[in-house]
Amino acid sequence: MRPLLTALVLTAALPATAFAYEDEVTLSIGTGYAAVLANPDLPTHGARLAVDVGIGLNDAWTLTPRAEWVFHPSSSLLHVGIVGLELSYAFDILEVVPWFGLGVDGIGTLRDGSLGLDLALHAVIGLDWLVTRDWLVGLDVRPYVLPFSLATNGIDPVYLTVGVHVGYGFERY
């Protein structure tokens, strides 16, 4: 009886398998700053709102569909909408998690009633603080490159967003 009891106690004391992000979907909302960097005809500074849905592929890689809207105030208002998909890699070691990635985006602009659409590529670097197992607070920086100049009133060739975000992780299964 004693060996059986010892085996049960040892089995119960073993740690559970750790899963960082692979079975998790993280919904994040954010705000921040955006800048038109190389087009002096457009208003440079803007205010940003963003929504991200991070889908953990494994303990380090995350696929993130995302959308953001940026308002550039001036006498000639500029609205920028971005819809994209990014793949990022996280160094999940402690409560502070640095991460980086690459993405592809569709960018829409609206200025003086004129609509423009363009394609972009972006890099991203971020830092998340895991407040609890479910909640996170973080920073992200995304430089966008618009290589094709498809829109006549577009924000090409370079655009930048910097933001803060709050996220909540949901278990997929």
C-alpha positions in Angstrom: 0.0 0.0 0.0 2.8 2.4 0.8 4.4 2.2 -2.7 1.0 2.9 -4.3 0.5 5.9 -2.0 4.0 7.2 -2.7 3.4 6.8 -6.5 0.1 8.7 -6.3 1.6 11.6 -4.2 4.6 11.9 -6.6 2.3 11.9 -9.7 0.1 14.6 -8.2 3.2 16.7 -7.3 4.6 16.7 -10.9 4.2 20.0 -12.6 1.6 20.3 -15.4 2.7 20.6 -18.9 3.4 24.3 -19.6 1.9 25.9 -22.7 2.9 29.5 -23.4 0.9 30.6 -26.4 0.1 27.6 -28.5 -3.4 27.0 -27.2 -4.2 30.7 -26.7 -5.8 33.5 -28.6 -5.0 36.9 -27.3 -7.3 39.9 -28.1 -5.5 43.2 -27.8 -6.6 46.8 -28.2 -4.2 49.7 -28.4 -3.7 53.3 -29.0 -0.7 55.4 -30.0 1.0 57.7 -32.5 1.6 57.5 -36.2 3.7 59.5 -38.6 3.9 60.0 -42.3 7.7 60.1 -42.6 8.6 61.0 -46.2 5.7 62.9 -47.7 5.7 66.7 -46.8 2.4 67.2 -48.5 0.5 65.2 -45.9 -0.1 65.9 -42.2 2.7 64.2 -40.4 1.3 63.4 -36.9 -1.6 61.1 -36.2 -3.5 59.4 -33.4 -3.9 55.6 -33.7 -6.4 53.0 -32.6 -5.7 49.3 -33.1 -7.2 45.8 -32.6 -5.0 42.6 -32.8 -6.0 38.9 -32.5 -2.9 36.9 -31.7 -3.2 33.2 -32.5 -0.5 31.1 -30.8 1.0 28.6 -33.2 3.4 27.1 -30.7 5.3 28.4 -27.6 7.2 31.1 -29.6 5.4 31.8 -32.9 2.1 33.8 -33.2 0.0 34.6 -36.2 -1.8 38.0 -35.8 -4.6 39.4 -38.0 -4.8 43.1 -37.1 -6.6 46.3 -38.0 -5.9 49.9 -37.1 -7.3 53.3 -37.9 -5.2 56.5 -37.7 -6.5 60.1 -37.8 -4.1 62.8 -39.0 -5.6 66.2 -38.0 -4.9 69.3 -40.2 -6.7 71.7 -42.5 -6.9 68.7 -44.9 -7.8 65.7 -42.7 -6.2 62.4 -43.5 -7.6 59.1 -42.4 -5.5 55.9 -42.7 -6.9 52.4 -42.3 -4.6 49.4 -42.1 -5.6 45.7 -42.3 -2.8 43.2 -42.1 -1.4 39.9 -41.0 1.9 39.4 -39.2 4.0 36.5 -37.9 5.9 37.2 -34.8 8.4 35.4 -32.6 8.4 35.9 -28.8 11.2 35.3 -26.3 8.9 34.2 -23.5 11.3 33.8 -20.6 9.9 35.8 -17.7 7.1 38.3 -17.1 8.6 40.7 -19.7 8.4 39.2 -23.2 10.3 40.9 -26.1 9.0 39.9 -29.5 9.5 40.8 -33.2 8.0 39.9 -36.5 7.1 40.7 -40.1 3.8 41.4 -41.8 1.9 42.3 -45.0 -0.9 44.9 -45.1 -3.5 46.6 -47.1 -3.6 50.4 -46.5 -6.5 52.6 -47.3 -6.3 56.4 -47.2 -9.1 59.0 -47.3 -8.2 62.7 -47.8 -10.5 65.4 -49.1 -13.0 62.8 -50.3 -10.4 61.0 -52.3 -9.8 57.3 -51.5 -6.4 55.6 -52.0 -5.4 51.9 -51.6 -1.9 50.5 -51.3 0.0 47.4 -50.2 2.7 47.5 -47.5 5.2 45.4 -45.7 6.1 46.0 -42.1 8.4 44.9 -39.4 7.4 44.9 -35.8 9.2 45.0 -32.5 7.4 44.8 -29.2 7.7 44.3 -25.5 4.9 42.8 -23.4 4.6 42.6 -19.6 2.5 39.6 -18.5 0.6 41.2 -15.6 -1.2 37.9 -14.9 -1.5 34.6 -16.9 -4.4 36.1 -18.8 -3.6 39.9 -19.0 -0.8 41.7 -20.7 0.3 45.3 -21.3 2.8 46.2 -24.0 4.5 48.5 -26.4 4.9 48.0 -30.2 6.7 49.8 -33.0 5.9 49.2 -36.7 7.7 50.8 -39.6 5.7 50.3 -42.9 7.3 50.3 -46.4 4.9 50.9 -49.3 7.0 49.8 -52.3 4.4 50.2 -55.1 3.0 53.7 -54.7 -0.4 52.6 -55.9 -2.4 55.4 -54.4 -2.1 59.0 -55.7 -2.9 60.4 -52.2 -1.1 57.6 -50.3 1.3 57.7 -47.4 4.2 56.1 -49.3 7.0 55.3 -49.2 7.4 55.0 -45.4 4.9 55.1 -42.5 5.5 54.5 -38.8 3.2 53.6 -35.8 4.1 53.4 -32.2 1.6 52.2 -29.6 0.7 50.8 -26.3 -1.8 47.9 -26.0 -3.7 45.9 -23.4 -4.5 42.2 -24.1 -6.4 39.3 -22.7 -5.6 35.7 -23.5 -8.3 33.1 -24.1 -7.7 29.3 -24.1 -8.6 27.9 -27.5 -9.5 24.4 -26.2 
